[in-house]
Amino acid sequence: MSEQCKTCPSNGGCNIDPADCGVEIEKSLLGALNSIRNVIVVMSGKGGVGKSSVTALIASSLAKEGYAVGILDADITGPSQPKAFGIQKPQITASEYGMTPPLTKLGIKLISINFFLPNEDDPVIWRGPLLAGAVNQFWGEVDWRDLDYLVVDLPPGTGDVPLTVIQSLPVNGIVIVSSPQDLAFMVVKKTINMAKKLNVPILGLIENMSYAICPHCGERLEIFGTSQGAKVANDSGLDFLGSLPWDTSLNIMVDEGKVEEYKSKEMNAIIDQILKKLP
Ligand SMILES: Nc1ncnc2c1ncn2[C@@H]1O[C@H](COP(=O)(O)OP(=O)(O)OP(=O)(O)O)[C@@H](O)[C@H]1O
């Protein structure tokens, strides 16, 4: 493996000739022009509660408010941001200031390990230190320039990558995402305790898939069990940022790469709260 491949996030896992890939960059200038005002980390205790979708919605809502926004997809083994935003196989260019992140339709700067894999469905089978190394490179070797908000999508749980991000990035606030299942709340408490132990401010809890609205009668149905978000937040001394409904149109938009087009009054109310905490 060439020296250049060793410092690349794909870690030699692609087939591109190092002479053609454009990521050989002078270390000293990497990230030198970056000025990131707020780093928001989105965590969940358990997989599948909608953390990546919520990350995409937070970033999209902030971009719609006119802020300069980036997304660091730190869910290295299960990256889903490229699909949600419909960015597949972008040509990544680089300058002496680092890799230039591709832009979404709203102009959100997005970086994800998927951009460096030969095929988007290739698995990333790395141990903790390599995963953590990729995240550090995405932070320090991407040419983010001026951002009002960098939203970080973490893998679920409290493993190596969440620990690396929380300990090595200047995190301004954590958003915790859960869903109404008992198990999800049991594990979400572990996440809350981890953030508390590491002394990083928690912006609050969002309960996703909290309920569904019957398309026929408009009744609010608690399909995943009784909503517990407000109670768990209250018991843990956290602010409850709000609930998001199960909404098939969100599911479809994420699948079609059009998450930026999703409109939600519930999300708008959540963003208002986040902006009050991190203006
Ligand atoms: N509120 C919602 N309404 C409808 N579908 C949703 C909602 N939230 C998430 N989904 C869908 O549920 C699936 C899982 O969501 P997502 O990938 O965001 O979860 P995750 O917690 O990030 O998962 P992972 O642990 O694998 O990273 C996706 O297909 C997504 O479109």
Ligand as a Chemical Component Dictionary entry (heavy atoms), coordinates in Angstrom:
data_LIG
# 
_chem_comp.id                   LIG 
_chem_comp.type                 NON-POLYMER 
_chem_comp.pdbx_formal_charge   0 
_chem_comp.three_letter_code    LIG 
# 
loop_
_chem_comp_atom.comp_id 
_chem_comp_atom.atom_id 
_chem_comp_atom.alt_atom_id 
_chem_comp_atom.type_symbol 
_chem_comp_atom.charge 
_chem_comp_atom.model_Cartn_x 
_chem_comp_atom.model_Cartn_y 
_chem_comp_atom.model_Cartn_z 
_chem_comp_atom.pdbx_ordinal 
LIG N1  N1  N 0 -40.235 8.945 11.239 1  
LIG C1  C1  C 0 -40.076 8.049 10.269 2  
LIG N2  N2  N 0 -41.116 7.733 9.457  3  
LIG C2  C2  C 0 -40.978 6.801 8.489  4  
LIG N3  N3  N 0 -39.831 6.145 8.231  5  
LIG C3  C3  C 0 -38.768 6.443 8.997  6  
LIG C4  C4  C 0 -38.823 7.401 10.039 7  
LIG N4  N4  N 0 -37.601 7.480 10.616 8  
LIG C5  C5  C 0 -36.816 6.616 9.965  9  
LIG N5  N5  N 0 -37.507 5.975 9.005  10 
LIG C6  C6  C 0 -37.020 4.920 8.118  11 
LIG O1  O1  O 0 -36.541 3.857 8.942  12 
LIG C7  C7  C 0 -35.379 3.285 8.380  13 
LIG C8  C8  C 0 -34.220 3.362 9.387  14 
LIG O2  O2  O 0 -33.933 4.724 9.585  15 
LIG P1  P1  P 0 -32.437 5.246 9.789  16 
LIG O3  O3  O 0 -31.510 4.654 8.782  17 
LIG O4  O4  O 0 -32.534 6.722 9.879  18 
LIG O5  O5  O 0 -32.156 4.615 11.214 19 
LIG P2  P2  P 0 -30.791 4.577 12.037 20 
LIG O6  O6  O 0 -31.167 4.639 13.463 21 
LIG O7  O7  O 0 -29.863 5.620 11.560 22 
LIG O8  O8  O 0 -30.277 3.163 11.622 23 
LIG P3  P3  P 0 -28.790 2.579 11.833 24 
LIG O9  O9  O 0 -28.743 2.171 13.232 25 
LIG O10 O10 O 0 -28.772 1.415 10.881 26 
LIG O11 O11 O 0 -27.800 3.643 11.489 27 
LIG C9  C9  C 0 -35.109 4.035 7.086  28 
LIG O12 O12 O 0 -35.662 3.322 6.006  29 
LIG C10 C10 C 0 -35.855 5.356 7.262  30 
LIG O13 O13 O 0 -36.296 5.881 6.038  31 
# 
loop_
_chem_comp_bond.comp_id 
_chem_comp_bond.atom_id_1 
_chem_comp_bond.atom_id_2 
_chem_comp_bond.value_order 
_chem_comp_bond.pdbx_ordinal 
LIG N1  C1  SING 1  
LIG C1  N2  SING 2  
LIG C1  C4  DOUB 3  
LIG N2  C2  DOUB 4  
LIG C2  N3  SING 5  
LIG N3  C3  DOUB 6  
LIG C3  C4  SING 7  
LIG C3  N5  SING 8  
LIG C4  N4  SING 9  
LIG N4  C5  DOUB 10 
LIG C5  N5  SING 11 
LIG N5  C6  SING 12 
LIG C6  O1  SING 13 
LIG C6  C10 SING 14 
LIG O1  C7  SING 15 
LIG C7  C8  SING 16 
LIG C7  C9  SING 17 
LIG C8  O2  SING 18 
LIG O2  P1  SING 19 
LIG P1  O3  DOUB 20 
LIG P1  O4  SING 21 
LIG P1  O5  SING 22 
LIG O5  P2  SING 23 
LIG P2  O6  DOUB 24 
LIG P2  O7  SING 25 
LIG P2  O8  SING 26 
LIG O8  P3  SING 27 
LIG P3  O9  DOUB 28 
LIG P3  O10 SING 29 
LIG P3  O11 SING 30 
LIG C9  O12 SING 31 
LIG C9  C10 SING 32 
LIG C10 O13 SING 33 
# 
